[in-house]
Amino acid sequence: MKDQEYDYFYDDEQDAKYCYPGTNVLKNKLDIKDLDTLHEAERDYSAVRQAELVGQGVTGDFSFKHLCSIHKHLFSDVYSWAGKTRTVDISKGTVFCLVQFIESQFDDLYCKLKKENFLADITDKEEMSERLAYYLGEINMIHPFRDGNVTLGHQLKVA
């Protein structure tokens, strides 16, 4: 996924878990080995899945399990690991949450969001923007999945 225009950085052993040998192309169900073609296919498939979620409405408790379920829905056409927490530490200009802390960090963030009643009581647009930016930024820094975190964040904004 073309989360931004940055490359992820990890060592060769970790690279082999998710990428085709000698490339930075994620292993995928479509067996696409060209990065640009994969980005296009991923964008197309996930756009259809996003439209489904928007049409149906996203319901649930926004727990970690729910977050994984949304990610799986968005990316299961392309990746076998969709909805599964990444198993490698990665960085992308900054170091993301270490694998062993992903779920606990998300649970802490979830508790904060729950204390704010999932932002349901906020009526001021500026305040809502600030709180959404905070939570989406925190989810991005946790970076629970190998890829698709930004797309997932956009979907959560709609929810």
Secondary structure, DSSP 4 states (H G I P E B T S, - for coil): --SSSPPPB--HHHHHHHB-TTSSPBP-TT----HHHHHHHHHHHHHHHHHHHHHH---S---HHHHHHHHHHHHTTT-TTTTS---S--BSSSBPPPGGGHHHHHHHHHHHHHHTGGGTT---HHHHHHHHHHHHHHHHHH--SSS-HHHHHHHHHH-
